Amino acid sequence: MNENSLHRDPADGLVLRLVRQAGSHTRASLGAATGWARSTVTRRVDGLLESGLLTLGEEATSTGGRRPEQFRFNQRAGSLVVGDLGATHSRLALVDLSGDPLVTPTDLELDMTAGPEVAFPVIRDAIEALTGAADSPPLAIGLGLPAPIAATSGDPVDPSILSAWDGYPLAKTVESEFGVATYVENDVNQMAVGEQRRHWPQAHSLVFVKIGTGIGAGIVIGGRLYRGAQGAAGDIGHTQLEEFAERLCQCGRHGCLEAVAGGGALAAQISALGRKAADARAVAALVRSGDSEAKSMIRSAGTRIGTVLATVVNMVNPEVIVLGGDLGVEPLLLSSVRAELQSRPLALASRYLVVEPSRLGSDAGIVGAAELVVDRLWPSLEATHQVVDSLT
Ligand SMILES: [Zn+2]
């Protein structure tokens, strides 16, 4: 793909978004979806075919006559380096434009809490190795962090787990190091988008809850990520629970959900009993081994998380809640969250609510990062008829 295909025309962005969403389109169906004249559709499609971003797909079946050509998004038109950087475990990958890995992803046992001076060189080396494995330079880099990301600067701001990264210009540092456009996103936002686009494309609204070291949520409304005014939407881990007012949280406040039900808190509680559990993953391993204390802890954690989610359900009325992260995918925690949500006479908002474990698992962040980076590389117009005049 050549440089010209990165000219970021929002009308091209709209065509790409429609084709990515639907899987394929014809000229006629694109005309119907956009309200554009046939000549406008043809001009846009021809340009995108020429740049390699669209490719001819299978022919549509029609009754007699010439079959209309089908267009698909060419996910192999370029590569991206994406990462899901967690407090204790990180995954980086060289992927195509749909988030499918092109080489085996790199998993790092990296202590991000040690701060950028310690962790950044490791991340940089991993990106360098993945970049070197690409046939041509990656089009962009997208990294997710467990921190709110300021909308204005794109830097992590006020992170409770990664306090040493507060205000660190990660995107600018990576960009200057590799000369490639770099975007930093909240890790759970990436997961929410990955799960929604890949497995729940028909769901208008979805809340993804990551339960790992901490607890956070990503919110998709109307098929779009909702970040909030300061990039802090979905930060449910710091919801105060009055009955745990004595429990100190990593954020410095007391009684936060995360300090009661997060994987870091559960690991500390197990360690306090004289047992060994270094992190959320170790807690999950204990639960799976049938450890009765760990099982009882994760059940109560599910109840606390369900209590907070009940408020989210009333506010957002999502179609789907997806639980992810090392502890979120544990069946015991899932059933406990479900039971708590169903125990409440919430009526309408919870009646049709689906609560499911993440299907992408540890790939959710990688897939979502690729989707969000492609959204940013080719921003899209809204599919409204009012814009037609400016395009023809
Ligand atoms: Zn807190």
Residues whose N, C-alpha, C, O or C-beta is under 5 A from the ligand:
A	BS01	ZN	G237 H238 C249 Q250 C251 R253 C256
